[in-house]
Amino acid sequence: MILASAVVDVIDVPHGGLGKFRVEVWGKEPNDYVRIYQIDAKNEDDAAREGLTRFDADITALLERKAK
């Protein structure tokens, strides 16, 4: 698991369904990368969780490619 933080901005407020959120995620050193995702979710917490999950997958894959 890559240690990271996230900030969520609401793009479109959810009205009984999914809303659109901009999630900026940045990793802690030594994995201090930044990624921005646009995520459809029920609320900000779900969007943040999804952003952190995507970031972990993205950076893990990046580090595996760099190790080759």
DRENDO-32487 format. One record per residue: residue number from 1; residue in three letters; x, y negated, z of N, C-alpha, C in turn. Coordinates in steps of 0.001 Angstrom, whole numbers. Atoms other than C-alpha are relative to their C-alpha. Layout:
# DRENDO-32487
> NUM | ALA | X | Y | Z | X | Y | Z | X | Y | Z
...
//
This chain:
# DRENDO-32487
> 1 | MET | 853 | 1181 | 0 | 0 | 0 | 0 | 891 | -1233 | 0
> 2 | ILE | -723 | 1263 | 112 | 1367 | -3390 | -1058 | -654 | -1014 | 945
> 3 | LEU | 548 | 1030 | -888 | 939 | -6045 | 1653 | -283 | -1253 | -803
> 4 | ALA | 401 | 1151 | 803 | -970 | -8980 | 182 | -1103 | -784 | 698
> 5 | SER | 1084 | 871 | -457 | -3363 | -11862 | 863 | -819 | -416 | -1200
> 6 | ALA | 883 | 399 | 1096 | -6299 | -13103 | -1172 | -816 | -1232 | 378
> 7 | VAL | 911 | 1124 | -131 | -8330 | -16264 | -1677 | -1093 | 198 | -1037
> 8 | VAL | 1141 | -226 | 887 | -11813 | -16013 | -3178 | -715 | -1318 | -253
> 9 | ASP | 808 | 1162 | 404 | -13579 | -18795 | -5098 | -1247 | 521 | -696
> 10 | VAL | 1261 | -397 | 630 | -17227 | -18471 | -6104 | -114 | -689 | -1354
> 11 | ILE | 239 | 546 | 1334 | -17789 | -18914 | -9836 | -1499 | -110 | -232
> 12 | ASP | 1461 | -40 | 158 | -21468 | -17910 | -9893 | -576 | 723 | 1212
> 13 | VAL | 557 | -530 | -1237 | -23456 | -17336 | -6693 | -904 | 1202 | -290
> 14 | PRO | 884 | -1144 | 192 | -25086 | -13911 | -6390 | -1428 | -322 | 426
> 15 | HIS | 1422 | 198 | -299 | -28898 | -14087 | -6503 | -675 | 1364 | -58
> 16 | GLY | 623 | -1307 | -53 | -30056 | -10629 | -5447 | 730 | 1066 | -801
> 17 | GLY | -787 | -953 | 779 | -27429 | -8954 | -7624 | 1468 | -291 | 190
> 18 | LEU | -1427 | 263 | -67 | -23801 | -9481 | -8468 | 306 | -1449 | -343
> 19 | GLY | -503 | 1321 | 321 | -22050 | -12816 | -8431 | 1364 | 123 | -654
> 20 | LYS | -1336 | 22 | 602 | -18841 | -13822 | -10194 | 938 | -741 | 945
> 21 | PHE | -976 | 566 | -912 | -15737 | -14547 | -8153 | 1370 | -19 | -648
> 22 | ARG | -1406 | 89 | 398 | -12194 | -15706 | -8894 | 799 | 375 | 1230
> 23 | VAL | -779 | -486 | -1136 | -9787 | -13815 | -6647 | 1479 | -137 | -336
> 24 | GLU | -1449 | 155 | 151 | -6172 | -14934 | -6360 | 674 | 804 | 1101
> 25 | VAL | -671 | -890 | -948 | -3938 | -12341 | -4721 | 1503 | -211 | -117
> 26 | TRP | -1453 | 111 | 23 | -310 | -12758 | -3718 | 575 | 979 | 1020
> 27 | GLY | -649 | -1001 | -842 | 2007 | -10148 | -2283 | 1007 | -619 | 946
> 28 | LYS | -1037 | 387 | -964 | 4325 | -10421 | 671 | 1345 | 510 | -511
> 29 | GLU | -1329 | -433 | 428 | 8072 | -10185 | 61 | 256 | 1431 | 458
> 30 | PRO | -730 | 298 | 1229 | 9682 | -8227 | -1483 | -877 | 44 | -1263
> 31 | ASN | 920 | -104 | 1139 | 6594 | -7872 | -3714 | -818 | -1278 | -134
> 32 | ASP | 670 | 1304 | 3 | 5804 | -11581 | -3952 | -468 | -390 | -1401
> 33 | TYR | 627 | 255 | 1292 | 3874 | -11388 | -7208 | -1357 | -657 | 248
> 34 | VAL | 1320 | 618 | -87 | 657 | -13306 | -7915 | -834 | 495 | -1166
> 35 | ARG | 948 | -399 | 1036 | -2372 | -12066 | -9834 | -1322 | -703 | 261
> 36 | ILE | 1324 | 612 | -103 | -5721 | -13708 | -10553 | -978 | 897 | -740
> 37 | TYR | 1016 | -876 | 567 | -8803 | -11599 | -11186 | -1355 | -694 | 13
> 38 | GLN | 1397 | 411 | -13 | -12370 | -12405 | -12151 | -801 | 1262 | 279
> 39 | ILE | 649 | -1204 | -491 | -14569 | -9946 | -10289 | -1487 | -238 | 216
> 40 | ASP | 1435 | -1 | -294 | -18296 | -9223 | -10224 | -197 | 799 | 1282
> 41 | ALA | 208 | -675 | -1283 | -19364 | -8347 | -6673 | -1233 | -557 | 683
> 42 | LYS | 1172 | 445 | -753 | -22220 | -8653 | -4185 | 297 | -1195 | 888
> 43 | ASN | -354 | 1101 | -901 | -20307 | -11033 | -1918 | 1513 | -226 | -36
> 44 | GLU | -1417 | 366 | -8 | -16932 | -12649 | -1240 | 882 | 1090 | 615
> 45 | ASP | -790 | -1068 | -632 | -15740 | -9843 | 1058 | 245 | 1152 | -968
> 46 | ASP | -160 | -1083 | 980 | -16389 | -7200 | -1609 | 947 | -419 | -1123
> 47 | ALA | -891 | 501 | 1054 | -14643 | -9380 | -4217 | 1452 | 7 | 477
> 48 | ALA | -1361 | 2 | -548 | -11597 | -9816 | -1962 | 545 | 1416 | 86
> 49 | ARG | -425 | -1398 | -124 | -11445 | -6087 | -1261 | 365 | 578 | -1363
> 50 | GLU | -269 | -489 | 1353 | -11640 | -5288 | -4984 | 1269 | -641 | -563
> 51 | GLY | -1205 | 683 | 462 | -8972 | -7908 | -5765 | 1261 | 604 | 605
> 52 | LEU | -1154 | -611 | -662 | -6595 | -6406 | -3202 | 264 | 1411 | -521
> 53 | THR | -147 | -1355 | 554 | -7249 | -2898 | -4553 | 634 | -49 | -1383
> 54 | ARG | -559 | 139 | 1351 | -6535 | -4008 | -8142 | 1467 | -427 | 68
> 55 | PHE | -1366 | 486 | -149 | -3405 | -5869 | -7024 | 928 | 1143 | 390
> 56 | ASP | -807 | -1126 | -437 | -2092 | -2796 | -5236 | 289 | 931 | -1175
> 57 | ALA | -189 | -885 | 1156 | -2626 | -673 | -8359 | 916 | -638 | -1046
> 58 | ASP | -815 | 706 | 1000 | -1109 | -3297 | -10686 | 1471 | -48 | 398
> 59 | ILE | -1384 | 172 | -438 | 2018 | -3895 | -8620 | 686 | 1353 | 178
> 60 | THR | -568 | -1348 | -102 | 2549 | -210 | -7854 | 421 | 502 | -1376
> 61 | ALA | -331 | -423 | 1367 | 2441 | 531 | -11598 | 1191 | -794 | -539
> 62 | LEU | -1109 | 835 | 440 | 4780 | -2399 | -12310 | 1320 | 477 | 605
> 63 | LEU | -1213 | -459 | -676 | 7316 | -1192 | -9755 | 445 | 1365 | -506
> 64 | GLU | -350 | -1311 | 559 | 7164 | 2350 | -11144 | 642 | -158 | -1369
> 65 | ARG | -594 | 241 | 1330 | 7873 | 1035 | -14665 | 1403 | -585 | 138
> 66 | LYS | -1316 | 618 | -201 | 10790 | -1070 | -13391 | 1018 | 1013 | 494
> 67 | ALA | -902 | -989 | -552 | 12271 | 1950 | -11600 | 526 | 973 | -1050
> 68 | LYS | -419 | -945 | 1067 | 12575 | 3923 | -14865 | 1199 | -494 | -740
//
